[in-house]
Amino acid sequence: MRADISWLVVQLDDYSVLTGQWSVEEKRLWLFAIRNIVEEWSLEHGVLTVFPFHNGEWILLFPGSLSTSRRELGEHLITGIKRYSKLSCSVGISRCTQGIDQLSAVYPLAAKALYQRFYSGLAGVFIDEETSFAGNKEVKYPKELETSMIESIRTLNRKQMSSLFDEMALYIEAQAIPKEIAERLLVEMVVVLYRHFEHLNLNSDWSLHGLLSKLQHLGTLSEMMSALKEEFGERLDQGSKPVNREDTRSSIEKTKRYIESNYHKDLSIEEVSELADLSVSHFCTLFKQITGYTFLEYVTHCRMEKAKYILQSSNVKVYQIAPLVGYQDPRYFTQVFKKASGQTPTEYREEHTRQVN
């Protein structure tokens, strides 16, 4: 029998406002602090795994068998983050599912639950329920249309996307869906589509909150659909333009220099990908293509090169070198160094000292 599991998505409130106030270093420190709070809380509450997903957003996977209710769990996390960081956040929680193979289908439910705060205007815990539209169980979410729209994003097909939005309007009109429920249905769809644009790095200057606010202030279904076709169509057109390879290489070179100057710090991939103005997934792909290293491999490479230099040119003790190159545990530093060079730091120093002499 497979155990029940759920996604929990925690997101800092007003993140775009905060990042406008923080310097790059302040942002790195704040995200590092929040990550530590979330990870420590997760260990205490039986969370299976936790990882950062987007800047200002973390994902937790937890078993459905926890004694604490999902709402209490979310409220406790929000309280903990507020207590230790003074920052507010909101939490979206998916329904329970059975089996790890269902997780990819369940995550969007947690993300969509999180955007219920768009209606309430308040921070808090938002839970995806089994029925998408309370009080109208006969209205079904058009999953087939969503799938086709995602395909039009993947293929950058503006004409197809526009046609599918027309189908969406007909679907709503045919069932005479009330305005409030139609808006909720559209928001669910928009959040899913926005996420796919995000993965393709097609929305670097596009605010989801701004888009949802725009929909909220439009009076008719026709106006909403026209706005969506225009907004998404423009993004698809931008994605169809040839990529400036020189600009891309320049961005990756900038991140390399940043890593080379900050390898001794607790660098996060989110911090560096934002410096390149790329999504995490797109950054990982391009960084590997251009440098031949993954992000973590390059950070380790920089640390090992600096450690070798110190070993060859000074008498600094091995345990003192570790924190200089980003490792707080000297034993772990020794393990990484031996894996990278085939020698312990002491062996490396002895050999290269003899060669110099």
VEXLUMNU-845133 format. One record per residue (C-alpha): z, x, y; chain; residue in three letters. Coordinates in nm, 4 decimals, padded with zeros to 6 digits. Example, Ala and Ser with C-alpha at 12.3 -4.5 7.8 and 13.67 -1.06 7.14 Angstrom:
# residues 2
00.7800/01.2300/-00.4500/A/Ala
00.7140/01.3670/-00.1060/A/Ser
# end
This chain:
# residues 357
00.0000/00.0000/00.0000/A/Met
-00.1033/00.1424/00.3376/A/Arg
00.1524/00.1587/00.6189/A/Ala
00.1100/-00.0175/00.9529/A/Asp
00.0295/00.2075/01.2501/A/Ile
-00.0366/00.1517/01.6217/A/Ser
-00.1687/00.3349/01.9276/A/Trp
00.0344/00.3660/02.2456/A/Leu
-00.1444/00.4795/02.5620/A/Val
00.0761/00.5946/02.8500/A/Val
-00.0816/00.6443/03.1920/A/Gln
00.0652/00.7592/03.5225/A/Leu
00.0413/00.4897/03.7881/A/Asp
-00.1663/00.5653/04.0994/A/Asp
-00.2872/00.8881/03.9389/A/Tyr
-00.5822/00.9282/04.1775/A/Ser
-00.3450/00.9032/04.4749/A/Val
-00.1089/01.1605/04.3236/A/Leu
-00.3840/01.4133/04.2556/A/Thr
-00.4959/01.3816/04.6149/A/Gly
-00.1470/01.4898/04.7216/A/Gln
-00.0955/01.7720/04.4688/A/Trp
-00.2347/02.1224/04.4847/A/Ser
-00.3982/02.2600/04.1680/A/Val
-00.0771/02.4446/04.0787/A/Glu
00.1430/02.1399/04.1477/A/Glu
-00.0817/01.9267/03.9326/A/Lys
-00.0640/02.1767/03.6462/A/Arg
00.3153/02.1810/03.6652/A/Leu
00.3480/01.8029/03.6845/A/Trp
00.1182/01.7399/03.3869/A/Leu
00.2981/02.0090/03.1884/A/Phe
00.6347/01.8484/03.2711/A/Ala
00.5187/01.4981/03.1735/A/Ile
00.3682/01.6290/02.8508/A/Arg
00.7006/01.7904/02.7601/A/Asn
00.8894/01.4685/02.8347/A/Ile
00.6489/01.2634/02.6208/A/Val
00.6571/01.5127/02.3331/A/Glu
01.0387/01.5338/02.3297/A/Glu
01.0666/01.1555/02.3453/A/Trp
00.8161/01.1265/02.0602/A/Ser
01.0219/01.3558/01.8366/A/Leu
01.3299/01.1434/01.8974/A/Glu
01.1564/00.8124/01.8250/A/His
00.9574/00.8794/01.5098/A/Gly
00.6137/00.9039/01.6719/A/Val
00.3583/01.0468/01.4283/A/Leu
00.1572/01.2482/01.6813/A/Thr
00.0988/01.2776/02.0557/A/Val
-00.1850/01.4348/02.2510/A/Phe
-00.3276/01.4271/02.6046/A/Pro
-00.6512/01.2303/02.6319/A/Phe
-00.7497/01.2160/02.9965/A/His
-00.5805/01.3597/03.3014/A/Asn
-00.2694/01.1543/03.3630/A/Gly
-00.2970/00.9825/03.0250/A/Glu
-00.1438/01.0528/02.6853/A/Trp
-00.1919/00.8885/02.3461/A/Ile
00.0815/00.8365/02.0875/A/Leu
00.0393/00.7235/01.7282/A/Leu
00.3426/00.5560/01.5777/A/Phe
00.4286/00.3680/01.2568/A/Pro
00.4639/-00.0089/01.2668/A/Gly
00.7809/00.0161/01.0586/A/Ser
00.9994/00.1344/01.3482/A/Leu
01.3169/-00.0706/01.3928/A/Ser
01.2623/-00.0907/01.7711/A/Thr
01.0130/-00.3520/01.8923/A/Ser
00.6896/-00.2280/02.0452/A/Arg
00.7813/-00.3610/02.3878/A/Arg
01.1245/-00.1968/02.3802/A/Glu
00.9594/00.1266/02.2690/A/Leu
00.7227/00.1220/02.5658/A/Gly
00.9953/00.0304/02.8127/A/Glu
01.2152/00.3126/02.6843/A/His
00.9341/00.5645/02.7338/A/Leu
00.8640/00.4420/03.0880/A/Ile
01.2358/00.4713/03.1710/A/Thr
01.2509/00.8261/03.0307/A/Gly
00.9511/00.9449/03.2326/A/Ile
01.0914/00.7817/03.5471/A/Lys
01.4350/00.9368/03.4940/A/Arg
01.3163/01.2940/03.4420/A/Tyr
01.0093/01.3099/03.6654/A/Ser
01.0619/01.0303/03.9230/A/Lys
00.7030/00.9220/03.8472/A/Leu
00.6128/00.5706/03.7332/A/Ser
00.3762/00.4928/03.4490/A/Cys
00.2420/00.2022/03.2454/A/Ser
00.1983/00.1673/02.8715/A/Val
-00.0667/-00.0122/02.6657/A/Gly
00.0076/-00.0792/02.2983/A/Ile
-00.2408/-00.1863/02.0334/A/Ser
-00.1801/-00.4359/01.7577/A/Arg
-00.0753/-00.2900/01.4223/A/Cys
-00.3408/-00.1915/01.1721/A/Thr
-00.3338/-00.0561/00.8190/A/Gln
-00.4838/00.2818/00.7339/A/Gly
-00.5917/00.5817/00.9373/A/Ile
-00.9573/00.4770/00.8999/A/Asp
-00.8967/00.1843/01.1378/A/Gln
-00.7626/00.3914/01.4265/A/Leu
-01.0940/00.4399/01.6068/A/Ser
-01.1295/00.0622/01.6263/A/Ala
-00.7712/00.0077/01.7411/A/Val
-00.7507/00.2648/02.0249/A/Tyr
-00.9744/00.0609/02.2616/A/Pro
-00.7349/-00.2316/02.2148/A/Leu
-00.4475/-00.0234/02.3509/A/Ala
-00.6621/00.0944/02.6417/A/Ala
-00.7702/-00.2612/02.7223/A/Lys
-00.4106/-00.3835/02.6989/A/Ala
-00.3166/-00.1212/02.9566/A/Leu
-00.5600/-00.2689/03.2069/A/Tyr
-00.3806/-00.6023/03.2015/A/Gln
-00.1826/-00.4511/03.4897/A/Arg
-00.4986/-00.5087/03.6911/A/Phe
-00.4018/-00.8780/03.6892/A/Tyr
-00.0285/-00.8430/03.7325/A/Ser
-00.0419/-00.5674/03.9948/A/Gly
00.2755/-00.4262/03.8428/A/Leu
00.3588/-00.1294/03.6226/A/Ala
00.4988/-00.2052/03.2796/A/Gly
00.4271/-00.2483/02.9100/A/Val
00.1137/-00.4354/02.8054/A/Phe
00.0553/-00.5304/02.4432/A/Ile
-00.2732/-00.6228/02.2795/A/Asp
-00.2245/-00.9463/02.0900/A/Glu
-00.4082/-01.0714/01.7865/A/Glu
-00.5860/-01.3392/01.9902/A/Thr
-00.7782/-01.1993/02.2851/A/Ser
-00.7613/-01.5051/02.5089/A/Phe
-00.4318/-01.6898/02.5169/A/Ala
-00.4682/-02.0663/02.5321/A/Gly
-00.8333/-02.0608/02.4203/A/Asn
-00.8523/-01.9270/02.0658/A/Lys
-01.2072/-02.0527/02.0163/A/Glu
-01.3475/-01.8041/02.2690/A/Val
-01.4475/-01.4963/02.0719/A/Lys
-01.5076/-01.1541/02.2170/A/Tyr
-01.8833/-01.0726/02.1898/A/Pro
-01.8496/-00.7555/01.9855/A/Lys
-02.2211/-00.7435/01.9037/A/Glu
-02.3113/-00.7405/02.2724/A/Leu
-02.0589/-00.4648/02.3349/A/Glu
-02.2103/-00.2542/02.0566/A/Thr
-02.5593/-00.2971/02.2014/A/Ser
-02.4370/-00.2051/02.5503/A/Met
-02.2747/00.1106/02.4169/A/Ile
-02.6066/00.2016/02.2580/A/Glu
-02.7839/00.1500/02.5915/A/Ser
-02.5341/00.3916/02.7508/A/Ile
-02.5925/00.6467/02.4781/A/Arg
-02.9703/00.6252/02.5289/A/Thr
-02.9433/00.5918/02.9117/A/Leu
-03.1522/00.2730/02.8978/A/Asn
-03.1006/00.0837/03.2248/A/Arg
-03.3498/-00.1904/03.1422/A/Lys
-03.1758/-00.2708/02.8155/A/Gln
-02.8340/-00.2684/02.9832/A/Met
-02.9517/-00.5137/03.2500/A/Ser
-03.0927/-00.7452/02.9847/A/Ser
-02.7656/-00.7347/02.7905/A/Leu
-02.5655/-00.8308/03.0985/A/Phe
-02.7968/-01.1321/03.1324/A/Asp
-02.7153/-01.2194/02.7697/A/Glu
-02.3487/-01.1863/02.8538/A/Met
-02.3882/-01.4373/03.1378/A/Ala
-02.5655/-01.6809/02.9079/A/Leu
-02.2894/-01.6408/02.6480/A/Tyr
-02.0241/-01.7320/02.9065/A/Ile
-02.2255/-02.0229/03.0475/A/Glu
-02.3127/-02.1667/02.7058/A/Ala
-01.9445/-02.2013/02.6160/A/Gln
-01.8394/-02.3166/02.9626/A/Ala
-01.5677/-02.0537/02.9621/A/Ile
-01.3168/-02.1020/03.2480/A/Pro
-01.3341/-01.8468/03.5301/A/Lys
-00.9979/-01.6819/03.4560/A/Glu
-01.0842/-01.6307/03.0889/A/Ile
-01.4380/-01.5166/03.1728/A/Ala
-01.2932/-01.2547/03.4077/A/Glu
-01.0613/-01.1275/03.1352/A/Arg
-01.3507/-01.1086/02.8917/A/Leu
-01.5584/-00.9123/03.1437/A/Leu
-01.2713/-00.6746/03.2161/A/Val
-01.2329/-00.6009/02.8449/A/Glu
-01.6042/-00.5245/02.8266/A/Met
-01.6039/-00.3114/03.1435/A/Val
-01.3103/-00.0990/03.0269/A/Val
-01.4827/-00.0191/02.6963/A/Val
-01.8127/00.0660/02.8668/A/Leu
-01.6408/00.2771/03.1333/A/Tyr
-01.4747/00.4802/02.8586/A/Arg
-01.8125/00.5614/02.7084/A/His
-01.9449/00.6738/03.0454/A/Phe
-01.6334/00.8873/03.0729/A/Glu
-01.7051/01.0588/02.7401/A/His
-02.0572/01.1387/02.8596/A/Leu
-01.9228/01.2707/03.1924/A/Asn
-02.1257/01.0173/03.3897/A/Leu
-01.8435/00.8878/03.6114/A/Asn
-01.6840/01.1864/03.7858/A/Ser
-01.6700/01.0016/04.1201/A/Asp
-01.6472/00.6469/03.9828/A/Trp
-01.3153/00.4611/03.9978/A/Ser
-01.2449/00.2069/03.7253/A/Leu
-00.9767/00.0488/03.9413/A/His
-01.2261/00.0169/04.2247/A/Gly
-01.4800/-00.1476/03.9962/A/Leu
-01.2267/-00.3985/03.8614/A/Leu
-01.1033/-00.4756/04.2122/A/Ser
-01.4605/-00.5429/04.3182/A/Lys
-01.5048/-00.7933/04.0338/A/Leu
-01.1801/-00.9669/04.1237/A/Gln
-01.3032/-01.0382/04.4761/A/His
-01.6377/-01.1861/04.3697/A/Leu
-01.6477/-01.5634/04.3498/A/Gly
-01.9202/-01.6486/04.0992/A/Thr
-02.0399/-01.5317/03.7596/A/Leu
-02.3806/-01.4540/03.9083/A/Ser
-02.2259/-01.2268/04.1704/A/Glu
-02.0164/-01.0490/03.9073/A/Met
-02.3145/-00.9870/03.6834/A/Met
-02.5273/-00.8600/03.9710/A/Ser
-02.2511/-00.6186/04.0683/A/Ala
-02.2113/-00.4931/03.7104/A/Leu
-02.5847/-00.4441/03.6640/A/Lys
-02.6019/-00.2472/03.9869/A/Glu
-02.2930/-00.0337/03.9165/A/Glu
-02.3800/00.0530/03.5570/A/Phe
-02.7497/00.0844/03.6346/A/Gly
-02.6844/00.3482/03.9000/A/Glu
-02.4754/00.5498/03.6543/A/Arg
-02.7481/00.5339/03.3920/A/Leu
-03.0041/00.6514/03.6484/A/Asp
-02.7812/00.9439/03.7414/A/Gln
-02.7438/01.0352/03.3752/A/Gly
-03.1211/01.0341/03.3318/A/Ser
-03.1721/01.3018/03.5977/A/Lys
-03.2362/01.6547/03.4658/A/Pro
-02.9186/01.8584/03.4273/A/Val
-02.8967/02.1550/03.6582/A/Asn
-02.8262/02.4260/03.4032/A/Arg
-02.7463/02.6790/03.6732/A/Glu
-02.4728/02.4536/03.8165/A/Asp
-02.3331/02.3980/03.4687/A/Thr
-02.3222/02.7684/03.3927/A/Arg
-02.1625/02.8313/03.7322/A/Ser
-01.8875/02.5779/03.6523/A/Ser
-01.8146/02.7398/03.3180/A/Ile
-01.8088/03.0859/03.4759/A/Glu
-01.5599/02.9545/03.7313/A/Lys
-01.3317/02.8338/03.4517/A/Thr
-01.3627/03.1692/03.2758/A/Lys
-01.2431/03.3474/03.5876/A/Arg
-00.9607/03.0986/03.6226/A/Tyr
-00.8490/03.1586/03.2625/A/Ile
-00.8727/03.5358/03.3132/A/Glu
-00.6385/03.5062/03.6131/A/Ser
-00.3959/03.2559/03.4589/A/Asn
-00.3919/03.3382/03.0840/A/Tyr
-00.0190/03.4193/03.1053/A/His
00.0599/03.0578/03.2033/A/Lys
00.0757/02.7511/02.9812/A/Asp
-00.2842/02.6508/03.0489/A/Leu
-00.4012/02.3080/02.9377/A/Ser
-00.7576/02.2149/02.8529/A/Ile
-00.7236/01.9116/03.0834/A/Glu
-00.6421/02.1338/03.3796/A/Glu
-00.9356/02.3670/03.3180/A/Val
-01.1909/02.0940/03.2437/A/Ser
-01.0978/01.9215/03.5690/A/Glu
-01.1561/02.2492/03.7523/A/Leu
-01.5095/02.2415/03.6099/A/Ala
-01.5405/01.8723/03.7075/A/Asp
-01.6212/01.7842/03.3461/A/Leu
-01.4679/01.5507/03.0907/A/Ser
-01.2610/01.7286/02.8248/A/Val
-01.5133/01.6603/02.5488/A/Ser
-01.8115/01.7700/02.7611/A/His
-01.6262/02.0795/02.8797/A/Phe
-01.5422/02.1808/02.5218/A/Cys
-01.9054/02.1493/02.4180/A/Thr
-02.0477/02.3419/02.7150/A/Leu
-01.7799/02.6119/02.7105/A/Phe
-01.8529/02.6856/02.3451/A/Lys
-02.2295/02.6850/02.4028/A/Gln
-02.2160/02.9207/02.7007/A/Ile
-01.9322/03.1587/02.6065/A/Thr
-01.9386/03.1497/02.2261/A/Gly
-01.5633/03.0776/02.2326/A/Tyr
-01.3619/02.7593/02.2154/A/Thr
-01.1170/02.7144/02.5031/A/Phe
-00.8188/02.8263/02.2935/A/Leu
-01.0121/03.1187/02.1477/A/Glu
-01.0967/03.2434/02.4953/A/Tyr
-00.7394/03.2096/02.6215/A/Val
-00.6218/03.4057/02.3151/A/Thr
-00.8948/03.6665/02.3680/A/His
-00.7820/03.7242/02.7291/A/Cys
-00.4203/03.7525/02.6223/A/Arg
-00.4976/03.9996/02.3451/A/Met
-00.7118/04.2199/02.5702/A/Glu
-00.4326/04.2383/02.8256/A/Lys
-00.1770/04.3116/02.5526/A/Ala
-00.3936/04.5965/02.4214/A/Lys
-00.4203/04.7437/02.7704/A/Tyr
-00.0426/04.7343/02.8168/A/Ile
00.0171/04.8875/02.4737/A/Leu
-00.2236/05.1735/02.5442/A/Gln
-00.1210/05.2492/02.9008/A/Ser
00.2558/05.1941/02.9120/A/Ser
00.5801/05.2194/02.7208/A/Asn
00.6739/04.8563/02.7723/A/Val
00.8480/04.7283/02.4596/A/Lys
00.6633/04.4820/02.2399/A/Val
00.9150/04.2018/02.2933/A/Tyr
00.8724/04.2487/02.6694/A/Gln
00.4930/04.2287/02.6474/A/Ile
00.4940/03.8843/02.4863/A/Ala
00.5941/03.6819/02.7979/A/Pro
00.3631/03.8937/03.0140/A/Leu
00.0646/03.7584/02.8228/A/Val
00.1786/03.3989/02.7781/A/Gly
00.4000/03.3999/02.4676/A/Tyr
00.7691/03.3173/02.4889/A/Gln
00.8338/03.4032/02.1227/A/Asp
00.7783/03.7769/02.0487/A/Pro
00.7456/03.7085/01.6767/A/Arg
00.4688/03.4587/01.7328/A/Tyr
00.2982/03.7041/01.9692/A/Phe
00.3070/03.9690/01.6946/A/Thr
00.1530/03.7244/01.4455/A/Gln
-00.1299/03.6321/01.6830/A/Val
-00.1931/03.9953/01.7731/A/Phe
-00.2148/04.1028/01.4085/A/Lys
-00.4507/03.8181/01.3275/A/Lys
-00.6753/03.9158/01.6203/A/Ala
-00.6725/04.2947/01.5752/A/Ser
-00.5725/04.3545/01.2137/A/Gly
-00.2680/04.5511/01.3284/A/Gln
00.0782/04.4784/01.4604/A/Thr
00.1347/04.5709/01.8269/A/Pro
00.3398/04.8725/01.7175/A/Thr
00.0673/04.9931/01.4791/A/Glu
-00.1958/04.9452/01.7484/A/Tyr
00.0072/05.1449/01.9998/A/Arg
00.0711/05.4307/01.7562/A/Glu
-00.2964/05.4618/01.6612/A/Glu
-00.4301/05.4510/02.0147/A/His
-00.1625/05.6838/02.1472/A/Thr
-00.2695/05.9430/01.8855/A/Arg
-00.6342/05.9016/01.9863/A/Gln
-00.5484/05.9617/02.3514/A/Val
-00.3448/06.2719/02.2637/A/Asn
# end
